Amino acid sequence: DGIMSGTLGFAGLAELGFNVSLFIPDPADGYEFTSKTIDRLISEYPDVKVILTCDTGISCYDGVKYAKDMGLDVIITDHHKQNDKKLSDMKADCIVNPMRVDETYAHPEICGAYVLYQCIQYYADCFADSQTVEQIKRLRVFAGMGTISDSMPLRYENRKLVKDCISIC
């Protein structure tokens, strides 16, 4: 799911005209990002201004705080359950997660790639021309693959998403 999220985010944001790079965390650093991860990111991309997470971040309080202390904006897209800390303690600039304790999303059992896809699709619908919107719609294939690879239940919107993925392929 994380690989599909990163691919989708990179392709979608580039299609929308953003100057983007894809940072792949070191698996040895663990699932969450920390100050060590942020230091490596800044070393590889010294002009970075914004970190957009995909499929991670909701429990990375220390990593987000460190990134904010380094002057970076942090946008979190995730689908994992929030830990017991208060969301108000999270210093991210924006959090999109259907599993937030205060979220009312109808069917929250969606993968991280689909969370990010919906954000990108919404942005495209609001600000992009029709040709770009159609290009973004094709990126559903990565959200469908993320749904399958993350073993999400194939019901509600996940079922249609996987069907669309197969059709696009």
N, C-alpha and C positions, 0 to 999 in steps of 0.2 A: 504494500500500500504506500509506503514512504517513497519508494522509487517511482511509482506511478504519479504520486502527488508532485514530486520534484520535477518530473518530466512535463506534466501538465502545466504546472506553474510557470516554468521556464518558457515553454512554447506559447502559452496563452498571453503572458505579460509581454513577451517579445512581439507577438502578433498585434497587441494593442499599442505598441510603440514605446514601451518602457525599456530603459537601459538595464538589462538584467544579467546576472551571472548565477550559476548554479553551484552552490557550496554543498559538498557531500561530507558529512561528519565522519570522523574516524570511529568505526565500530568499537574500538578499544575504549573510547570515552564513555560508552554506555548509551542508553536510549535518550536520556535528557541532555540538554546542552548546559554547559557550565562556563565559568570564566575562562577555563582552558580552551573550550570550543570557540568562544568569542575572540580570544586572543589569536587563535589560528585563523579564524575567518578574517580578522582585520589584517593579519600578516599577508594572507593571500589576496585580499581585495582592500587595499588601503583607502580607496575612495568610497567605500561602502557608507551609505547613509541610512538605509532601512533594512531591517531583517524581517522577512516574511517567513514564518515557519509553516510547515505543512506536515500534518500527522504527528505533531509533537508541540510541546510548549505549555500546556495547561498546568503542569506541575513544576515548571522550571522557574520558580520564584527568584532564586539566587542568580540564575543565568540572565533572566530578564532585567533584574536590578543592575547587574554588572554592565549589560549592554546599554542600559539607560544612562548609567554613570559615565560610560564612554561616549555619550552624546548621540547614540543611535536611536532611531525610532524602531519600535518592535510591534509587529502585527502577528498575532497568533491565529492560525487556523488548525483545529485539532478535532478529534472525535472521541478522545478518551475521557473517562470520568475524572472529574476534578477531585483532588484530595481534600482533606478536611480543613485546609486553610481557607480563610475568607478570600473571596475573589477581590475584595477591595484592597487586599495586601499585594495583589499582582499589579505591577507598575507598567504593564504593556499599554501601548497606545490604543489598541483595538484587539478584541478577542471574539472570534467566531467559532462556536463550538456547540453543537446540538446537545451535548451531555453536560453543559454547565448546570449547576444546581438551580439557577434562576431562569433557565431556558424553558420555553413552551413549545418547541418544535414538535410537530405531530408524531413523527416517526424517527426518533433519534438514532436508531441503529444503522447508521450509514458510515461509510469509510471516510478516511481523511481526504482522499483524492476527490470524493464527491463534495465534501464541504468546500474545498478550494475551488472546484469547478463552478459551484453555484455562485461563489463570490465573483469569479472572473466573468461568468455569463451575465450576471446582473450588471456589472460594470460595462460590459460590451453593449448590452441592451440600452443602457442609459447614455453612453457616450460615443459609441463606434458607428461607423457606416454599416449598411446592410451586408456588404461583402465580408467585412471583418466579423460581423456577428455570425455569419454562416461558417466561416473558418473556425471560430471558437466552438460552435456547436459540434464540429467534428472531433474536438478534443474530449468529448464524452467517452470516447473509446478508452482513454486512460482511467477515467472514473469507473467505468465498467470493469476494467481489469483489476483495479484496486479493490473493488467490491468482492470480486472472486478471490483474489489473492489474500485478502484479509478475512475470508470465510464469514462474510456478513450474511445474515439471513436473506433469502431470496423471496422477500415479500414486500408489499407496498411499492414504493418508488424504486427500490433496489431491483425488483423483478424487471421493470421496464428499462432501467438503466443497463442491465446486463443484456437484455434483448437488443437494445440500441447498439451496444458494443459489438455484438455478433453481426448485426446488420452492417455496421460501418466497416468491420473487417472483411 
